[in-house]
Amino acid sequence: MSPEPARRAAQRRGASGTATLREGVPARGVPAPAAGSPPVRPGDGPAVAALPAPDVYAALGSGPRGLAPAEAAARLARHGPNELPAAARRRLGRRLLAQFTDLFAVLLLVASAITFLAYALQQPRDPATFQLAVAILGVVLLNAGIGFAQEYSAERTAESLQAMVPHACRVLRDGQPRELPARDLVPGDVVLLEAGDAVPADCRLVEAQDAAVNNAALTGESDAVARVAGPGPGGPLLQARNCVFMGTDLVAGTGRAVVFATGTATEFGRIFRLTAAAPRQKTPLQRQVAAMARRVAGVALATGAVLFAVRVPSGQSFVDTFVFALGVMVALVPEGLPATLSVSLAIGVRRMARRHALVKQLLAVEALGSTSVVCTDKTGTLTQAEMTVVQLWADGVPHRVTGVGYAPSGEVADAGPVRELLRAAALCSDARLVPPAGRDGWRVLGDTTEGALLVAARKGGVDPAAEEARTPRVAEHPFDSVRKLMSTVHRDEDDTYLAYVKGAPLELLARCETVDRGGVPEPLTDVSRAEVAAAADGMAGQGLRVLAVARRRVAEARPPLADTESGLTLLGLAGMYDPPRPEVRDAVEACRRAGIRIVMVTGDHPLTAEAVARRVGIVRGPDPAVVTGAELDALDEGGLDGLLRDSGELLLCRVSPEHKMRVVTALQRRGEVVAVTGDGANDAPALKHADIGVAMGASGTDVAREAAVMVLLDDSFASITTAVGLGRSVYRNIRRFLIYLFSHNIAELVPILAATFTGFPLVPITAVQILAIDLGSDVLPALALGAEPMEADVMDSPPRPRREKLFSAAVMGRILFLGGIQSVGVCAVFFWHVNASGIPYADFTKDLPVYREAITMVQAGIVVSQFFNALAVRTDRRSVFRAGLLSNPWLLAAGAFGIALMAAISYAPPLQAVFGTAPLAASDWAVLAAFGVLLLAAEETRKWVLRRRAAGPGEAAR
């Protein structure tokens, strides 16, 4: 509702006997703003909430006419602007430089610098040394560019929080209403609020008429909450019913409020501080890749140093021996790994985007696959965030209501007996049902519970607008948390008056004297009261929110409250709930099969949470652990760890942002990989602190989306399950191309070691050739392995342990097995060529055609065997022939490209000059192909043995 219609509506209701606010007119007998410091320190919300409304002005050093401009200016200078600080963002240059801090990059940069130095010291200078230095530097620059392009994303959390704060508001200054920028608000300012306004700061209401707010941005729950001006009973500030908070919206009524906190002192600012303080957690893959880089770098440096020490005494020049050792180090470093990893993860990102899951950080793709616990909220993720009446009770009989959501499509079974119930519920409501417009479907303006009643009325054949026109409202008594009732008075067609009342069943039943039986009021006996109470309890036991509806005739248009809400005739009960998303139950079942624990974390009532959890399958047992935020506060770390350890089915209700963060931290402390879902600003700290923060794209706030690393475009829990499956598939593919990449590193290193210990003076493969393999022939097949489709059984096994190494014993064994076969092959062809020439080792030089042919055979042997290696590693145990040799055409194309590139290096004179290669004969290629087939046959035999051990002889063929 826009401000102007809201103002007219308020004035209309005021004319009928209900007070309304008049801008700029102070209450009589209230003093002007007090001079000097206020007795209550600004920001002390609980103290302000406990005061009677007339004392709030004096406590904050203000008055009903607002602050004087000079005083407001002084407070602005003292407290600062009402805004959140901008997020500190690294400059683009620093982000680019960060790409060079990876251990592989540092290692290669040092190697390049030393190689340039070696070239400068060589006498005579060898062009190959310069080429090597340039090539290594080019590798570093290429990897940095790809990493920067793939991972470029700004941290805009604080800016998104600021964007949610309204930019203008209406304030009283010296008794005159003014529209001021929200950043100019100070403690003590008097703010005028109407339905549709965003609340610009934390304020204490001093006047309220039918006021209700939506606190979803802070609490995560979208139900409108009534607000009053009277003093509060104490307790948490967010539960104070006389306060409104920055970032929330007034959805109904009007109010006048005094600001008591601005900027970072607000509840919204508190969440900002929590979000800013929460460090971004490293994913398991980040930690494992970093550990792998350290190990590989250590092995490369140690091996180079040992070989340098072995070759120096042989009489070769110091510089040449040093360049040789650098070549060995380059052979051990997988130069193409950073680029391959980034692009492979990007493929996973695109696949997830097609499944409605937008991943903002590449490494989060893999982390999803290791998720062991999902902490999910309820509203909007498991449910559709649309209250729906599903059952009515009247005249002792339940009536089923079909259809879900706010679209009035469905029907009420046997609607005749409940028509008056629906009519009364629709008239005693302030919400409006808005028909579809453009892409938007049916929606509700105002309280969603009242909206659900309007939808049910339409389904039962009652037109709320027509009924309002026929029996217009003349007075009302708004909902009050003490009475738990709302009542309206309407003028009937015969100029008499009818009062309609709705509210909590027990409270309303206590005020009823009769019950409607087929249109005739009958006395409420103890038996009939018990019948009504049992019906209400039965609905509540199903997890429904239950409202009772009653009516009575009154003698005047504006009867006293006591007369309006007494001597009532009960019309019946309405049971409603927020329906679960239809796809969630299957998704929850998939998580159970995958060994993923689901913990519901919600701000809602425990009974509602448990009912929804049972509907979607999160809870199956009779006694789930249902723990409130207050109970969490009473637990120390040991108690919380015990709760998380011993509670299989766990529901956390009425929780705050701090509770969510504490639970996430405790789960991570136990070694869990935690995904957290959320849509409100209150969820941002936990989203950022989790291993995987998952925000809602359709209903989520900007701050939640920015704090998360994954955004669900359809807000559905089912998309999380799909993303987890894709993440697991990505991890399997990463292992496949790591086996592929590192196995040929062994084939590059072993010939060098063999030449060293046999006394051969030259290297069987040069560093420039190694770079050509790593970045030319191997990158595309590795990427094709990273694009292998998700296997059907990916969600049928438990998540891997958080501490499981990327290079497990099985992975290392497979690398050594495949790399060993390749090493034997390339060493055989090299020394066969060298020894067949009859030239003594001491007479070999780089320009000898036999040497050039031999090193070409080594490079071609690695490239050809890697083609067959790529086919072999596509599956872990299943035969690649059963998977289908042609099922990944990109892999075949990438392998063909690598072989074609190798042929160009062998036959093209310009490339021969760069790499020092020579043309190969057809028989040479045939020998190399035979070695490749041998490698594939050996791997297929190994898989057959594994299948035979696991499943017995009858299943081994599979």
HELIX and SHEET records of a PDB file:
HELIX    1   1 PRO A    3  ALA A   15  1                                  13    
HELIX    2   2 GLY A   45  ALA A   49  1                                   5    
HELIX    3   3 ALA A   53  ALA A   59  1                                   7    
HELIX    4   4 PRO A   69  HIS A   79  1                                  11    
HELIX    5   5 LEU A   92  ALA A   98  1                                   7    
HELIX    6   6 GLN A   99  THR A  101  5                                   3    
HELIX    7   7 LEU A  103  LEU A  121  1                                  19    
HELIX    8   8 PRO A  127  GLU A  151  1                                  25    
HELIX    9   9 THR A  157  MET A  164  1                                   8    
HELIX   10  10 ALA A  182  ASP A  184  5                                   3    
HELIX   11  11 ALA A  216  THR A  219  1                                   4    
HELIX   12  12 LEU A  237  GLN A  239  5                                   3    
HELIX   13  13 GLY A  263  ALA A  265  5                                   3    
HELIX   14  14 GLU A  267  ALA A  277  1                                  11    
HELIX   15  15 PRO A  284  ARG A  311  1                                  28    
HELIX   16  16 VAL A  312  SER A  314  5                                   3    
HELIX   17  17 PHE A  318  LEU A  332  1                                  15    
HELIX   18  18 LEU A  337  ARG A  354  1                                  18    
HELIX   19  19 LEU A  363  GLY A  369  1                                   7    
HELIX   20  20 GLY A  416  VAL A  418  5                                   3    
HELIX   21  21 ARG A  419  LEU A  427  1                                   9    
HELIX   22  22 THR A  448  LYS A  459  1                                  12    
HELIX   23  23 PRO A  464  ARG A  470  1                                   7    
HELIX   24  24 PRO A  505  ALA A  510  1                                   6    
HELIX   25  25 ASP A  526  GLY A  541  1                                  16    
HELIX   26  26 LEU A  561  THR A  564  1                                   4    
HELIX   27  27 VAL A  584  ARG A  593  1                                  10    
HELIX   28  28 PRO A  606  VAL A  616  1                                  11    
HELIX   29  29 GLY A  629  ASP A  633  1                                   5    
HELIX   30  30 GLU A  637  ASP A  646  1                                  10    
HELIX   31  31 PRO A  657  ARG A  669  1                                  13    
HELIX   32  32 ALA A  681  ASP A  683  5                                   3    
HELIX   33  33 ALA A  684  HIS A  689  1                                   6    
HELIX   34  34 ASP A  702  ALA A  707  1                                   6    
HELIX   35  35 PHE A  717  THR A  758  1                                  42    
HELIX   36  36 ALA A  767  ALA A  772  1                                   6    
HELIX   37  37 ILE A  773  SER A  777  3                                   5    
HELIX   38  38 VAL A  779  GLY A  786  1                                   8    
HELIX   39  39 ALA A  809  ALA A  836  1                                  28    
HELIX   40  40 TYR A  841  ASP A  843  5                                   3    
HELIX   41  41 PRO A  849  ALA A  872  1                                  24    
HELIX   42  42 VAL A  880  ALA A  883  1                                   4    
HELIX   43  43 PRO A  889  TYR A  907  1                                  19    
HELIX   44  44 PRO A  909  PHE A  915  1                                   7    
HELIX   45  45 ALA A  922  ALA A  951  1                                  30    
HELIX   46  46 PRO A  953  GLU A  955  5                                   3    
SHEET    1   A 6 GLN A 176  PRO A 181  0                                        
SHEET    2   A 6 ALA A 168  ARG A 173 -1                                        
SHEET    3   A 6 VAL A 190  GLU A 194 -1                                        
SHEET    4   A 6 ASP A 249  ALA A 261 -1                                        
SHEET    5   A 6 ASP A 202  ASN A 214 -1                                        
SHEET    6   A 6 ALA A 224  ALA A 226 -1                                        
SHEET    1   B 6 GLN A 176  PRO A 181  0                                        
SHEET    2   B 6 ALA A 168  ARG A 173 -1                                        
SHEET    3   B 6 VAL A 190  GLU A 194 -1                                        
SHEET    4   B 6 ASP A 249  ALA A 261 -1                                        
SHEET    5   B 6 ASP A 202  ASN A 214 -1                                        
SHEET    6   B 6 CYS A 243  VAL A 244 -1                                        
SHEET    1   C 8 ALA A 357  VAL A 359  0                                        
SHEET    2   C 8 MET A 710  LEU A 712 -1                                        
SHEET    3   C 8 ILE A 692  MET A 696  1                                        
SHEET    4   C 8 VAL A 674  GLY A 678  1                                        
SHEET    5   C 8 VAL A 373  THR A 376  1                                        
SHEET    6   C 8 ARG A 597  VAL A 601  1                                        
SHEET    7   C 8 LEU A 650  CYS A 653  1                                        
SHEET    8   C 8 ALA A 625  THR A 628  1                                        
SHEET    1   D 5 VAL A 397  ARG A 400  0                                        
SHEET    2   D 5 THR A 388  ALA A 394 -1                                        
SHEET    3   D 5 LEU A 568  TYR A 577 -1                                        
SHEET    4   D 5 CYS A 512  ARG A 517  1                                        
SHEET    5   D 5 VAL A 520  PRO A 523 -1                                        
SHEET    1   E 7 VAL A 397  ARG A 400  0                                        
SHEET    2   E 7 THR A 388  ALA A 394 -1                                        
SHEET    3   E 7 LEU A 568  TYR A 577 -1                                        
SHEET    4   E 7 ARG A 545  VAL A 554 -1                                        
SHEET    5   E 7 TYR A 497  GLY A 503 -1                                        
SHEET    6   E 7 LEU A 485  ARG A 491 -1                                        
SHEET    7   E 7 ARG A 473  ASP A 480 -1                                        
SHEET    1   F 2 ARG A 432  VAL A 434  0                                        
SHEET    2   F 2 ARG A 443  LEU A 445 -1                                        
END                                                                             
